């Protein structure tokens, strides 16, 4: 049997979108805390839309995420802040961001 040649993942050489990182993040988050999935998906979709839709991961800046949080109703801002903290930790720990 011959070994298959190594192929780079599909994402190599392409712009990394927020949705790519968010998908991995949500899979990990909901593996550990499945009850958070639906709400986390809604918030991340809202964030992506706020950033222009199909936003590159590089658009996830402190200023832009602060503006997004401020655009949310006050009762959702703490939840969004907690989600962003978890997302940024995940992105850093799993080397999604340089």
Backbone as CSV, one residue per row, in Angstrom:
resi,resn,N_x,N_y,N_z,CA_x,CA_y,CA_z,C_x,C_y,C_z
1,UNK,0.838,-1.173,0.000,0.000,0.000,0.000,0.888,1.243,0.000
2,UNK,0.632,2.167,-0.887,1.421,3.387,-0.946,0.783,4.460,-0.093
3,UNK,1.639,5.241,0.508,1.152,6.333,1.360,0.625,7.464,0.474
4,UNK,-0.452,8.037,0.920,-0.996,9.182,0.201,-0.115,10.399,0.448
5,UNK,0.070,11.230,-0.563,0.889,12.427,-0.357,0.186,13.375,0.606
6,UNK,0.979,14.078,1.381,0.431,15.043,2.329,-0.183,16.200,1.557
7,UNK,-1.364,16.590,1.951,-2.020,17.745,1.342,-2.312,18.758,2.427
8,UNK,-2.045,19.986,2.113,-2.304,21.057,3.070,-3.806,21.206,3.276
9,UNK,-4.212,21.624,4.467,-5.639,21.870,4.694,-6.175,22.900,3.712
10,UNK,-7.468,22.849,3.453,-8.110,23.728,2.468,-7.912,25.199,2.770
11,UNK,-7.676,25.550,3.998,-7.598,26.954,4.391,-6.227,27.590,4.079
12,UNK,-5.221,26.765,3.874,-3.876,27.279,3.620,-3.864,28.137,2.362
13,UNK,-3.324,29.328,2.469,-3.215,30.226,1.336,-4.449,31.072,1.086
14,UNK,-5.449,30.941,1.925,-6.673,31.728,1.767,-6.838,32.651,2.962
15,UNK,-7.635,33.663,2.782,-7.935,34.568,3.881,-8.760,33.825,4.915
16,UNK,-8.307,33.869,6.149,-9.046,33.225,7.218,-10.213,34.110,7.618
17,UNK,-11.394,33.559,7.550,-12.592,34.304,7.906,-12.968,34.029,9.356
18,UNK,-13.666,34.993,9.933,-14.176,34.822,11.289,-14.992,33.541,11.377
19,UNK,-15.789,33.246,10.363,-16.637,32.055,10.403,-15.830,30.769,10.497
20,UNK,-14.617,30.731,9.922,-13.771,29.543,10.017,-13.347,29.313,11.465
21,UNK,-12.829,30.354,12.085,-12.386,30.249,13.476,-13.569,30.030,14.400
22,UNK,-14.675,30.704,14.120,-15.866,30.586,14.971,-16.411,29.163,14.947
23,UNK,-16.362,28.515,13.810,-16.853,27.139,13.723,-16.050,26.225,14.640
24,UNK,-14.732,26.340,14.603,-13.893,25.537,15.490,-14.144,25.897,16.954
25,UNK,-14.238,27.189,17.225,-14.502,27.650,18.582,-15.827,27.091,19.103
26,UNK,-16.878,27.196,18.308,-18.187,26.710,18.741,-18.186,25.204,18.961
27,UNK,-17.462,24.479,18.126,-17.361,23.026,18.323,-16.712,22.713,19.667
28,UNK,-15.656,23.416,20.005,-14.974,23.190,21.277,-15.820,23.669,22.450
29,UNK,-16.385,24.849,22.326,-17.219,25.407,23.396,-18.385,24.477,23.700
30,UNK,-19.057,24.023,22.663,-20.255,23.234,22.884,-19.939,21.779,23.216
31,UNK,-18.735,21.352,22.949,-18.319,20.027,23.419,-18.259,20.052,24.939
32,UNK,-17.777,21.167,25.474,-17.637,21.303,26.919,-18.924,21.798,27.586
33,UNK,-19.656,22.666,26.912,-20.857,23.288,27.478,-21.947,23.345,26.398
34,UNK,-22.585,22.225,26.091,-23.526,22.175,24.963,-24.697,23.145,25.074
35,UNK,-25.081,23.518,26.259,-26.217,24.428,26.441,-25.936,25.832,25.917
36,UNK,-24.683,26.168,25.650,-24.329,27.513,25.178,-24.379,27.651,23.660
37,UNK,-24.541,26.555,22.937,-24.392,26.575,21.481,-25.306,27.574,20.771
38,UNK,-26.602,27.463,20.965,-27.543,28.289,20.202,-27.286,29.775,20.422
39,UNK,-27.129,30.170,21.653,-26.924,31.597,21.942,-25.570,32.069,21.428
40,UNK,-24.534,31.266,21.579,-23.207,31.639,21.084,-23.224,31.778,19.565
41,UNK,-23.908,30.878,18.881,-24.026,30.977,17.420,-24.717,32.273,17.016
42,UNK,-25.799,32.606,17.705,-26.524,33.843,17.396,-25.628,35.074,17.565
43,UNK,-24.907,35.119,18.665,-24.047,36.278,18.915,-22.924,36.373,17.881
44,UNK,-22.322,35.247,17.543,-21.224,35.281,16.569,-21.744,35.646,15.179
45,UNK,-22.911,35.158,14.817,-23.503,35.553,13.529,-23.789,37.050,13.519
46,UNK,-24.293,37.564,14.624,-24.555,39.000,14.725,-23.252,39.797,14.616
47,UNK,-22.207,39.315,15.277,-20.899,39.975,15.196,-20.383,39.963,13.763
48,UNK,-20.468,38.826,13.085,-20.002,38.732,11.700,-20.767,39.697,10.802
49,UNK,-22.074,39.777,10.991,-22.896,40.718,10.227,-22.470,42.152,10.520
50,UNK,-22.240,42.459,11.784,-21.799,43.795,12.180,-20.472,44.159,11.499
51,UNK,-19.610,43.159,11.339,-18.300,43.382,10.717,-18.364,43.374,9.188
52,UNK,-19.555,43.198,8.640,-19.719,43.271,7.192,-20.059,41.960,6.526
53,UNK,-20.187,40.896,7.270,-20.505,39.587,6.699,-19.305,38.979,6.016
54,UNK,-19.118,37.685,6.203,-17.929,36.979,5.693,-16.667,37.762,6.034
55,UNK,-16.641,38.255,7.277,-15.537,39.109,7.730,-14.250,38.304,7.898
56,UNK,-13.130,38.881,7.479,-11.854,38.219,7.748,-11.595,38.230,9.251
57,UNK,-10.878,37.242,9.713,-10.561,37.162,11.137,-9.808,38.407,11.595
58,UNK,-9.056,39.011,10.702,-8.305,40.224,11.043,-9.220,41.398,11.379
59,UNK,-10.500,41.319,11.021,-11.455,42.382,11.350,-11.867,42.345,12.817
60,UNK,-11.504,41.284,13.504,-11.875,41.115,14.908,-10.891,41.890,15.780
61,UNK,-11.025,43.212,15.750,-10.137,44.077,16.536,-10.848,44.517,17.808
62,UNK,-10.070,45.006,18.743,-10.634,45.470,20.005,-11.636,46.602,19.792
63,UNK,-11.299,47.552,18.918,-12.203,48.667,18.651,-13.520,48.205,18.040
64,UNK,-13.426,47.293,17.089,-14.643,46.829,16.411,-15.516,45.978,17.325
65,UNK,-14.891,45.130,18.132,-15.698,44.324,19.040,-16.322,45.194,20.131
66,UNK,-15.623,46.236,20.554,-16.201,47.172,21.536,-17.394,47.906,20.927
67,UNK,-17.281,48.305,19.661,-18.387,48.983,18.985,-19.579,48.036,18.835
68,UNK,-19.308,46.779,18.516,-20.386,45.798,18.408,-21.092,45.617,19.752
69,UNK,-20.297,45.457,20.811,-20.898,45.303,22.143,-21.773,46.499,22.492
70,UNK,-21.284,47.687,22.187,-22.037,48.907,22.492,-23.339,48.985,21.690
71,UNK,-23.375,48.335,20.534,-24.581,48.371,19.701,-25.667,47.420,20.207
72,UNK,-25.307,46.523,21.098,-26.257,45.546,21.625,-27.097,46.163,22.738
73,UNK,-28.278,45.613,22.974,-29.066,46.059,24.118,-28.269,45.828,25.410
74,UNK,-28.422,46.686,26.398,-27.638,46.576,27.630,-27.679,45.185,28.278
75,UNK,-28.827,44.519,28.220,-28.938,43.206,28.862,-28.142,42.116,28.135
76,UNK,-27.671,42.373,26.913,-26.882,41.391,26.162,-25.382,41.682,26.202
77,UNK,-25.002,42.848,26.655,-23.601,43.254,26.579,-22.685,42.396,27.456
78,UNK,-23.100,42.037,28.640,-22.253,41.200,29.503,-22.065,39.812,28.895
79,UNK,-23.133,39.264,28.329,-23.051,37.959,27.672,-22.098,38.012,26.473
80,UNK,-22.187,39.090,25.692,-21.298,39.262,24.537,-19.851,39.406,24.989
81,UNK,-19.623,40.152,26.048,-18.269,40.342,26.582,-17.676,38.998,27.015
82,UNK,-18.465,38.171,27.701,-17.999,36.853,28.137,-17.684,35.957,26.938
83,UNK,-18.549,36.000,25.922,-18.311,35.201,24.723,-17.028,35.643,24.017
84,UNK,-16.832,36.947,23.900,-15.620,37.451,23.243,-14.362,37.088,24.027
85,UNK,-14.450,37.117,25.341,-13.304,36.706,26.161,-12.954,35.257,25.868
86,UNK,-13.960,34.392,25.844,-13.737,32.976,25.531,-13.206,32.798,24.108
87,UNK,-13.772,33.544,23.166,-13.334,33.445,21.772,-11.885,33.885,21.623
88,UNK,-11.520,35.018,22.201,-10.141,35.499,22.091,-9.154,34.532,22.749
89,UNK,-9.534,33.971,23.872,-8.676,32.977,24.534,-8.487,31.771,23.620
90,UNK,-9.570,31.302,23.032,-9.491,30.160,22.119,-8.593,30.484,20.914
91,UNK,-8.793,31.640,20.321,-8.000,32.025,19.147,-6.517,32.104,19.475
92,UNK,-6.206,32.642,20.628,-4.805,32.738,21.051,-4.224,31.354,21.339
93,UNK,-4.955,30.564,22.121,-4.453,29.251,22.527,-4.274,28.295,21.360
94,UNK,-5.113,28.428,20.341,-5.054,27.519,19.203,-4.402,28.159,17.980
95,UNK,-3.700,29.258,18.206,-2.879,29.906,17.166,-3.657,30.334,15.924
96,UNK,-4.888,30.788,16.121,-5.643,31.337,15.009,-5.182,32.753,14.686
97,UNK,-4.688,33.457,15.683,-4.236,34.827,15.463,-2.736,34.892,15.658
98,UNK,-2.107,35.701,14.814,-0.645,35.841,14.890,-0.250,36.722,16.053
